Amino acid sequence: MTAHKDAVSRYFDAWNAAPEDLEKAVAAAFTETAAYTDPLADVRGHRELAAAITGAHQQFPGFVFRPLGAPDGHHDLVRFGWELVSPDGSAPVAGSDVIALAADGRIATVSGFLDRVPTV
């Protein structure tokens, strides 16, 4: 279970990384060929992952991603909830992800779901 928690921790490190640290954080969390798919994105590899993360931060400046509850996993699969928290403490966006880990403990795939989104 420690490998699962470590992978999720690195996932949040990448999603919350400062621009100057993003490349290193993505490489630490994801394999070179990692796939990330959610309702708004379908990307592959470090460059596209970093672009997706940058886009989220441009859309939600000052927001941070935080886990909701403890990760749950077995074998190489881990599921966990998350929310996107604004500077005022509200969390207008929340979701849940299922990740598959590679042999080295980094994330090989992410299947993401949006559970709460703001109304327009």
Residue pairs with C-beta under 8 A, 6 or more apart in sequence:
1 73
3 101
3 105
4 71
4 73
4 78
4 101
5 70
5 71
6 105
7 29
7 78
7 99
7 101
7 105
7 106
7 107
8 67
8 71
8 78
8 80
8 99
10 25
10 28
10 29
10 106
10 107
11 29
11 97
11 99
11 107
11 110
12 65
12 66
12 67
12 82
13 25
13 28
13 29
14 22
14 25
14 26
14 28
14 29
14 30
14 49
14 53
15 53
15 56
15 65
16 64
16 65
17 24
17 25
17 26
17 53
19 54
22 50
22 53
22 54
23 46
23 50
26 46
26 49
26 50
26 53
27 46
28 106
29 106
29 107
30 36
30 46
30 49
30 106
30 107
30 108
31 102
31 104
31 106
31 107
31 108
32 45
32 46
33 44
33 45
33 108
34 44
34 45
34 46
34 49
34 106
34 107
34 108
34 109
34 110
35 42
35 43
35 44
35 108
35 109
35 110
36 42
36 43
36 44
36 48
36 49
36 52
36 109
36 110
36 112
37 43
37 109
37 110
37 111
37 112
38 95
38 97
38 110
38 111
38 112
38 113
38 114
39 112
39 113
39 114
40 114
41 52
41 112
43 49
43 51
43 52
56 84
57 63
60 84
60 86
60 93
62 86
62 87
63 84
63 85
63 86
63 87
64 84
64 85
65 82
65 83
65 84
65 85
66 82
66 83
66 85
67 80
67 81
67 82
68 80
68 81
68 82
68 83
68 94
69 80
69 81
70 80
71 78
71 79
71 80
72 78
72 79
72 80
73 79
76 100
76 101
76 102
77 98
77 99
77 100
77 101
78 98
78 99
78 101
79 96
79 97
79 98
79 99
80 96
80 97
80 99
81 94
81 95
81 96
81 115
82 94
82 95
82 96
82 97
83 91
83 93
83 94
83 95
83 116
84 91
84 92
84 93
84 94
85 91
86 92
91 116
92 116
92 117
92 118
93 114
93 116
93 117
93 118
94 114
94 115
94 116
95 112
95 113
95 114
95 115
95 116
96 112
96 113
96 115
97 110
97 111
97 112
97 113
98 110
98 111
99 107
99 108
99 109
99 110
99 111
100 107
100 108
100 109
101 107
101 108
102 108
